[in-house]
Amino acid sequence: MGDIGIKYGARFLSPVQVQWNPQPDITAYELARLLPLLNCVTLIMPYNLPTEPELLRHLIIDDPNIKK
């Protein structure tokens, strides 16, 4: 019964670690879009991260779900 996730191809997602690394040319719009992440005191799940490259460049993301 313990291997039911493996049997059906399910996978558990771990929260990601996000570090704030603002670039010198950050805009007010980018900062406003990232404020919910900066104010987050709980764990951040991978599906809650922004997908826009102009926002991701201000973050350092350590995702344990990606095998290195």
Buried (B, 14 or more C-beta within 10 A) or exposed (E): EEEEEEEEEEEEEEBBEBEEEEEEEBEEEBEEBBEEBEEEEEEBEBEBBBEEEEBEBBBEBEBEEEEE
